[in-house]
Amino acid sequence: MSVVTGSSTRFGALGSNANRPDGNAKVQGGFAFSSDMWAENMLWGATMRSPHPHARLLSIDASEAWKIPGVECVVTADDVPGLPNYGLIMQDQPVFARVGDTVRYLGEPILAVAADHPETCRRALAAIKVRYEVLEPVTDPERCIDGSAPPLHPDGNVFRHQRIVSGDQTIIGEIQVEGTYEIGMQDQAFLGLEAALAVPDTGGDGVELYIATQWLHEDRKQIAACLGLPEEKVRLVLGGVGGAFGAREDISLQVHTCLLALRTGRPVRISYSREESFFGHVHRHPATIWMRHHADAQGRILRIESRMVFDGGAYCSTSPAVLINAITHTQGPYKCENATVDGWALRTNNPPCGAMRGFGVVQACFAHESQMDKLAAATGLSPVEVRLRNAMETGDRLITGQIMDSVAPVERCIRETDAIPLPPPMPMDANELLVPGGTGLTALPSNIRRGVGWGVSIKNLMYSEGFDDFSTARCRISNGAVHVKFATAEVGQGFVMLAQQIARSVLGVDDVYLDPIDTQVGSAGSTSASRQTWMSGGAVDAACRAVRDELLDRVATARGLVRQELRIDGTDIVDALTGTRIAVAEVIGDHEIDHTVEYHHPATEDLDENGQGNCHVAFAFVAHRAVVDVDPDLGLVKVVQIATAQDVGRVLNPLSVQGQVEGGIAQGLGLAVMEEIIVTDGKVRNPSFTDYLLPTFLDAPTVDMVLIEEPEPKSPLGAKGVGEPPCVSVTPAIANAIRNAIGRELPRVPVRPYDICL
């Protein structure tokens, strides 16, 4: 393992391996996740869901449920006091399906109950009689394009259709390669299941919700609208989050829990099972992508054509934004100004899809990196050389017309990855755990073929298309201590650690306390889109700097010093004129200072009808080289090594970055060879970890990484988000490695055993 850090600083400050404030509790089992929450006099809640992907809801009879001792409440669509629908971009998803209307996916909420025990809830749901008129589901998104599908919703079957037309449309390359690629539906598969605890105010005119989420203030806005309450009457506190990866951007049980609490006047907790979690949150969009690359004889890309179809499922969620990320990344991290791209995000009766780590770019990258290997073969170049010849640089124009003004070390990512040594060949007497199939002894070393594959990617950072993005943070000195407060959802990425590192570095103190993460401070936006290090890190940095400046002003006034000559160096205040050093800890106890700051970044542009516009804020880059061992007779794969060089801007915490990179690689590996939600006729067939396969430690490859530090001048800390890029191009790198080993087309991920054996 090689990790470039480029700095050595005092422990706990930026650039060091600072400890997580929640680390000990998590390791020792004392950390309170949202599923651990409890309240005196608490009721349990549960949701009834549709067993059909498409049906008309004819009637609900809850009379038998009310006869069960311990049942306190049954709520349906008729009991929703405010807006009946919610949604992130389009408010098209009902809190509950309404009698006379249709259910649009298997698992759509019909009603909710509250009772004295989870078992009582189960019995109540079983006693409720619901009648449906089953309708034919629309499961092929192409039917929504050609108009053969009936309208599934008053808002129509098309979430978004967007073209990109740029440059010379008449270019025909001397060399052309094309292919159609499919990406399966992946689940975020977080370990901490959905859970919430709602506590009503005395008098029932407000509610406090403890919830695992990615965006407290957006949740509050949607919840308040559905409850018919002012936002100030709905207070959210972040519960312990056991992973998110995009699935907690949309609300799930939030309104149900609050509605039950307000109706009963008692605290109510809802906790999903693993199976219900599969139906209760969005997934990665399955997609079909056709691409054609035109190139000259030297392998330089001249023009790209593409058609992308994304199945958004029953409700909108973030489908329009996912589509835009996909089509604007058609070219990948390569030079090209000429393109014709047609993209669709469509409504079907399949499970709703939305945000997942990589957010549309994962799908596009699988297609363009598969194409790059085809281009290498057609031109007689190596996979490395064809990528180097086309590598994007700072200053290049993208197919959207946007100028690449981010630091773009694409060539360096490729070369430094290529320089990482390959693993030694598998010995004939290899330990069984190193052989595909593992202890099952189903593969023999003599039958193994080794393959090497590449994937290189570009990933946009933060929100796009004119989004008014900002984050709020508060820093205060009180009673001799430094406190930092924000609404940034800590979902495991380590922002609670980074915020302390920033405060220590700016203010020169060691002890920094974090106030509760809730809606009692301004919004921090969503913990998604690789934005929190930049946006909330920028807000914490600005708030701490405002406190520091006022502190230095007060010290200068009190001690007769020149303010302009004072600075904080480590843990001391230094007077540059006299060399006098004053320990920060000695002076902060004399002061009460409090600053709240909103950090903004300039708004981006919407795309026009031809897909032109400066729609993204910034970009990060990464290269992956995968080494795999394959048994072509049995279809078994073992990923041996992932080598990677990633553009991170500036390393703020080396150990944290390493963890994010390794975690992203694991999710990309899952999509490459095992993870897929199987949907047949709109019905999920594998809603459990018994049948939805996840990588384990035994599937984990050796990861050798180099972190490329070229500070991003637009970023307030010089750093780029590191959590999403690792999962983008590792999937095609693994797929290309399998292709290299067996010589098959493999146009689909995950690659299944029978794809290899056929």
Buried (B, 14 or more C-beta within 10 A) or exposed (E): EEBBBEBEBBEBBBBBBBBBBBBEEBEEEEBEBBBBBEBEEBBBBBBBBBBBBBBBBEEBEBEBBBEBEBBBBBBBBEBBEBBBBBBBBBBBBBBBBBBEBBBBBBBBBBBBBBBBEBEBBBBBBEBBEBEBEEBEBBBBBBBBBEEEBEEBBEBEBBBBEBBBBBBEEEEEBEBBBEBEBBBBBBBBBBEBBBBBBBBBBEEEEBBBBBBBBBBBBBBBBBBBBBBEBEEEBBBBBBBBBBBBBBBBBBBBBBBBBBBBBBBBBBBBBBBBBBEBBBBBBBBBBBBBBBBBBBBEEEBBBBBBBBBBBBBBBBBBBBBBBBBBBBBBBBBBBBBBBBBBBBBBBBBBBBBBBBBBBBBBBBBBBBBBBBBBBBBBBBBEBEBBBBBBBBBBEBEBBBBBBBEBBBBBBBBBBBBBBBEBEBBEEBEEEBEEEBBBBBEEEBBBBEBBBBBBBBBBBBBBBBBBBBBEBBBBBBBBBBEBEBBBBBBBBBBBBBBBBBBBBBBBBBBBBBEBBBEEBBBBBBBBBBBBBBBBBBBBBBBBBBBBBBBBBBBBEBBBEEEEBEEEBBEBEBBBBBBEEEEBEBEBBEBBEEBEBBBBBBBEBEBBBEBBEBBBBBBBBBBBBBBBBBBBBBBBEBBBBBBBBBBBBBBBBBBBBBBBBBBBBBBBBBBBBBBBBBBBBEBEEBBBEBBEBEEBBBBEEEBBBEBBBBBBBBBBEBBBBBBBBBBBBBBBBBBBBBBBBBBBBBEBEBBBBBBBBEBBBE
